[in-house]
Amino acid sequence: MPTIYIAGDSTAAQKGGGEWPMAGWGEYLQQYASRKVRIENRAINGRSTRSFLAEGRLTDMERDFLPGDFLLIQFGHNDQKLEDPLRYTEPHTDYRRNLQVFIDSARSRDCTPVLLTSVSRRRFTADGEPDPEAVGLYPQVMREVAGETGTALLDLFASSQQLYRRLGAEASAELFMHLPPGARPNYPDGITDDTHFSQAGAQKIASLVAEALAQSAELKLLHPYLRV
C-alpha cells in the first residue's frame, strides 16, 4: 500500500475543533483515492519551507518513507512573511534551495516528489480577475524548479485561480472563512479570511489536487489509486 505524504502549510493542514469550520484540503484528499492508498497529511499551520525544515519535520517524515511512496510539497504563503526571519524565504534563493532539499530527500528514499504551486489566495484585481500576484513569485519559482529538476508539477495556483474566476468574486467567498459576528461561538467577532478555506472550499481544492494527479503523465503509477 503506497502512502501519499503531504508537506505544507495551513491551506492543507488538518484543523482542530476550535478552528472549525476552517479546513485544509489535505483533510479531504482521501475522498478522491481508493483504500489501497493511504494519505498521510503532515502539513502544519503557519509553516514555510524554512520553518518546516528547521523544526525537523522533514526529518521525521524521512523515518517513515518507503520506496513507492509519494511526497506532495506545497508551500509559499508563509515563505512570503518578510517580517518574520524564522519563516521568510527569498523566492529565487532560499525557497529554491529548500524545495531542492525536499526533492532530494524523497528521491534518496525511492519516493516520488511532487511539487504543488501555492493554492491562490482569494484576491481580485480592479478589473475582476484573480490577482496573478496573490502569492507573489513563489508559484513561478516552483514551476521553474520543477522544470530544472524533472519533478512532477501540479499547478494548483493556476487551477485555483481558474476556479475563482469561474465562480466570480462574490460566490468564491463561500470557499473561504467568511463568517458574520455571532455565527460560531469560536469566532464571536466573525471572520473574513481569504487565505483559509471553509469545509466546502477545502473539499473543492482537494478535488483539484486529485484531478491534477490523475492528469499527470509523470504520475501514472498513482492513477489506479485515484477516484476522480
C-alpha positions as a Python dict, from the first residue, in 0.01 Angstrom:
ca = {
    (1, 'M'): (0, 0, 0),
    (2, 'P'): (171, 324, -109),
    (3, 'T'): (141, 635, 105),
    (4, 'I'): (88, 988, -23),
    (5, 'Y'): (256, 1228, 220),
    (6, 'I'): (167, 1598, 230),
    (7, 'A'): (425, 1854, 343),
    (8, 'G'): (278, 2201, 355),
    (9, 'D'): (113, 2482, 544),
    (10, 'S'): (-229, 2571, 686),
    (11, 'T'): (-404, 2564, 349),
    (12, 'A'): (-354, 2186, 351),
    (13, 'A'): (-327, 2108, 722),
    (14, 'Q'): (-569, 1919, 946),
    (15, 'K'): (-760, 2164, 1165),
    (16, 'G'): (-851, 2129, 1532),
    (17, 'G'): (-1203, 2152, 1665),
    (18, 'G'): (-1153, 2510, 1779),
    (19, 'E'): (-1087, 2617, 1421),
    (20, 'W'): (-1398, 2452, 1273),
    (21, 'P'): (-1544, 2512, 1015),
    (22, 'M'): (-1199, 2604, 881),
    (23, 'A'): (-1042, 2312, 694),
    (24, 'G'): (-735, 2222, 491),
    (25, 'W'): (-753, 2049, 154),
    (26, 'G'): (-536, 1764, 281),
    (27, 'E'): (-823, 1657, 508),
    (28, 'Y'): (-1032, 1565, 204),
    (29, 'L'): (-784, 1410, -37),
    (30, 'Q'): (-864, 1055, 81),
    (31, 'Q'): (-1216, 1102, -61),
    (32, 'Y'): (-1062, 1100, -407),
    (33, 'A'): (-840, 796, -353),
    (34, 'S'): (-909, 428, -304),
    (35, 'R'): (-848, 249, 24),
    (36, 'K'): (-544, 91, -137),
    (37, 'V'): (-350, 414, -88),
    (38, 'R'): (-300, 598, 240),
    (39, 'I'): (-298, 976, 279),
    (40, 'E'): (-57, 1096, 548),
    (41, 'N'): (-115, 1469, 600),
    (42, 'R'): (191, 1620, 767),
    (43, 'A'): (111, 1980, 669),
    (44, 'I'): (122, 2218, 968),
    (45, 'N'): (-36, 2558, 1024),
    (46, 'G'): (195, 2855, 985),
    (47, 'R'): (494, 2679, 833),
    (48, 'S'): (715, 2787, 548),
    (49, 'T'): (978, 2574, 380),
    (50, 'R'): (1231, 2730, 620),
    (51, 'S'): (1045, 2661, 944),
    (52, 'F'): (923, 2316, 835),
    (53, 'L'): (1282, 2210, 775),
    (54, 'A'): (1425, 2390, 1081),
    (55, 'E'): (1179, 2213, 1310),
    (56, 'G'): (1292, 1875, 1180),
    (57, 'R'): (956, 1789, 1030),
    (58, 'L'): (1101, 1655, 707),
    (59, 'T'): (1349, 1451, 911),
    (60, 'D'): (1056, 1296, 1098),
    (61, 'M'): (888, 1211, 770),
    (62, 'E'): (1204, 1051, 632),
    (63, 'R'): (1185, 783, 902),
    (64, 'D'): (850, 675, 758),
    (65, 'F'): (915, 697, 384),
    (66, 'L'): (912, 368, 197),
    (67, 'P'): (1002, 300, -167),
    (68, 'G'): (700, 365, -386),
    (69, 'D'): (557, 641, -166),
    (70, 'F'): (479, 993, -289),
    (71, 'L'): (557, 1331, -131),
    (72, 'L'): (333, 1628, -216),
    (73, 'I'): (514, 1956, -142),
    (74, 'Q'): (310, 2278, -117),
    (75, 'F'): (440, 2595, 47),
    (76, 'G'): (463, 2967, -31),
    (77, 'H'): (212, 3153, 186),
    (78, 'N'): (435, 3176, 492),
    (79, 'D'): (754, 3193, 288),
    (80, 'Q'): (622, 3539, 193),
    (81, 'K'): (638, 3672, 551),
    (82, 'L'): (924, 3919, 512),
    (83, 'E'): (871, 4045, 868),
    (84, 'D'): (945, 3702, 1017),
    (85, 'P'): (1306, 3582, 971),
    (86, 'L'): (1215, 3236, 1104),
    (87, 'R'): (979, 3181, 812),
    (88, 'Y'): (1066, 3417, 526),
    (89, 'T'): (1250, 3281, 225),
    (90, 'E'): (1374, 3485, -68),
    (91, 'P'): (1197, 3316, -360),
    (92, 'H'): (1489, 3286, -603),
    (93, 'T'): (1745, 3166, -348),
    (94, 'D'): (1628, 3025, -13),
    (95, 'Y'): (1294, 2898, -139),
    (96, 'R'): (1454, 2735, -440),
    (97, 'R'): (1720, 2566, -225),
    (98, 'N'): (1464, 2444, 27),
    (99, 'L'): (1249, 2288, -242),
    (100, 'Q'): (1557, 2102, -363),
    (101, 'V'): (1602, 1962, -9),
    (102, 'F'): (1251, 1815, -18),
    (103, 'I'): (1303, 1672, -366),
    (104, 'D'): (1639, 1517, -280),
    (105, 'S'): (1502, 1370, 43),
    (106, 'A'): (1220, 1190, -136),
    (107, 'R'): (1432, 1063, -426),
    (108, 'S'): (1709, 934, -199),
    (109, 'R'): (1447, 706, -41),
    (110, 'D'): (1291, 595, -371),
    (111, 'C'): (985, 812, -312),
    (112, 'T'): (835, 1031, -583),
    (113, 'P'): (838, 1406, -507),
    (114, 'V'): (551, 1613, -644),
    (115, 'L'): (560, 1994, -640),
    (116, 'L'): (233, 2184, -599),
    (117, 'T'): (231, 2556, -664),
    (118, 'S'): (73, 2750, -379),
    (119, 'V'): (-305, 2746, -379),
    (120, 'S'): (-412, 3103, -455),
    (121, 'R'): (-548, 3345, -204),
    (122, 'R'): (-886, 3491, -296),
    (123, 'R'): (-778, 3828, -425),
    (124, 'F'): (-918, 4004, -728),
    (125, 'T'): (-782, 4293, -934),
    (126, 'A'): (-977, 4608, -1015),
    (127, 'D'): (-1095, 4452, -1342),
    (128, 'G'): (-1241, 4150, -1165),
    (129, 'E'): (-965, 3899, -1243),
    (130, 'P'): (-790, 3681, -983),
    (131, 'D'): (-471, 3858, -884),
    (132, 'P'): (-174, 3687, -1055),
    (133, 'E'): (47, 3806, -767),
    (134, 'A'): (-175, 3665, -490),
    (135, 'V'): (116, 3452, -361),
    (136, 'G'): (398, 3660, -504),
    (137, 'L'): (677, 3497, -703),
    (138, 'Y'): (656, 3161, -528),
    (139, 'P'): (433, 2979, -779),
    (140, 'Q'): (655, 3079, -1070),
    (141, 'V'): (974, 2978, -888),
    (142, 'M'): (823, 2639, -809),
    (143, 'R'): (738, 2591, -1177),
    (144, 'E'): (1099, 2670, -1261),
    (145, 'V'): (1233, 2426, -1002),
    (146, 'A'): (1003, 2153, -1135),
    (147, 'G'): (1136, 2204, -1486),
    (148, 'E'): (1500, 2221, -1380),
    (149, 'T'): (1481, 1907, -1165),
    (150, 'G'): (1242, 1700, -1375),
    (151, 'T'): (990, 1688, -1089),
    (152, 'A'): (620, 1634, -1143),
    (153, 'L'): (427, 1959, -1103),
    (154, 'L'): (64, 2022, -1011),
    (155, 'D'): (-15, 2385, -1088),
    (156, 'L'): (-261, 2438, -804),
    (157, 'F'): (-216, 2814, -820),
    (158, 'A'): (-343, 2819, -1178),
    (159, 'S'): (-630, 2574, -1120),
    (160, 'S'): (-749, 2752, -805),
    (161, 'Q'): (-743, 3086, -986),
    (162, 'Q'): (-947, 2933, -1267),
    (163, 'L'): (-1198, 2817, -1005),
    (164, 'Y'): (-1225, 3165, -851),
    (165, 'R'): (-1262, 3321, -1195),
    (166, 'R'): (-1542, 3081, -1284),
    (167, 'L'): (-1729, 3148, -958),
    (168, 'G'): (-1664, 3520, -952),
    (169, 'A'): (-1567, 3749, -665),
    (170, 'E'): (-1889, 3708, -469),
    (171, 'A'): (-1955, 3335, -499),
    (172, 'S'): (-1591, 3240, -443),
    (173, 'A'): (-1614, 3383, -91),
    (174, 'E'): (-1811, 3071, 6),
    (175, 'L'): (-1490, 2870, -35),
    (176, 'F'): (-1321, 3070, 241),
    (177, 'M'): (-1367, 3155, 605),
    (178, 'H'): (-1625, 3430, 589),
    (179, 'L'): (-1849, 3433, 896),
    (180, 'P'): (-2055, 3719, 1043),
    (181, 'P'): (-2027, 3804, 1414),
    (182, 'G'): (-2208, 3554, 1634),
    (183, 'A'): (-2236, 3283, 1367),
    (184, 'R'): (-1998, 3049, 1552),
    (185, 'P'): (-1903, 3052, 1921),
    (186, 'N'): (-1535, 3004, 1834),
    (187, 'Y'): (-1547, 3314, 1609),
    (188, 'P'): (-1759, 3552, 1820),
    (189, 'D'): (-1646, 3858, 1624),
    (190, 'G'): (-1683, 3685, 1290),
    (191, 'I'): (-1402, 3637, 1041),
    (192, 'T'): (-1313, 3747, 689),
    (193, 'D'): (-1023, 3533, 574),
    (194, 'D'): (-935, 3496, 207),
    (195, 'T'): (-648, 3252, 263),
    (196, 'H'): (-802, 2973, 471),
    (197, 'F'): (-1079, 2750, 347),
    (198, 'S'): (-1423, 2659, 465),
    (199, 'Q'): (-1502, 2289, 459),
    (200, 'A'): (-1666, 2330, 119),
    (201, 'G'): (-1363, 2516, -10),
    (202, 'A'): (-1113, 2264, 122),
    (203, 'Q'): (-1307, 1980, -37),
    (204, 'K'): (-1315, 2161, -370),
    (205, 'I'): (-941, 2229, -362),
    (206, 'A'): (-879, 1862, -276),
    (207, 'S'): (-1073, 1770, -589),
    (208, 'L'): (-845, 1997, -794),
    (209, 'V'): (-540, 1822, -648),
    (210, 'A'): (-686, 1479, -727),
    (211, 'E'): (-773, 1583, -1083),
    (212, 'A'): (-422, 1715, -1137),
    (213, 'L'): (-271, 1392, -1005),
    (214, 'A'): (-491, 1193, -1241),
    (215, 'Q'): (-394, 1407, -1539),
    (216, 'S'): (-19, 1393, -1478),
    (217, 'A'): (155, 1154, -1715),
    (218, 'E'): (455, 1151, -1482),
    (219, 'L'): (240, 1005, -1202),
    (220, 'K'): (77, 721, -1395),
    (221, 'L'): (175, 471, -1124),
    (222, 'L'): (-60, 657, -893),
    (223, 'H'): (-355, 667, -1132),
    (224, 'P'): (-506, 327, -1039),
    (225, 'Y'): (-548, 451, -682),
    (226, 'L'): (-743, 767, -771),
    (227, 'R'): (-1119, 818, -791),
    (228, 'V'): (-1192, 1127, -999),
}
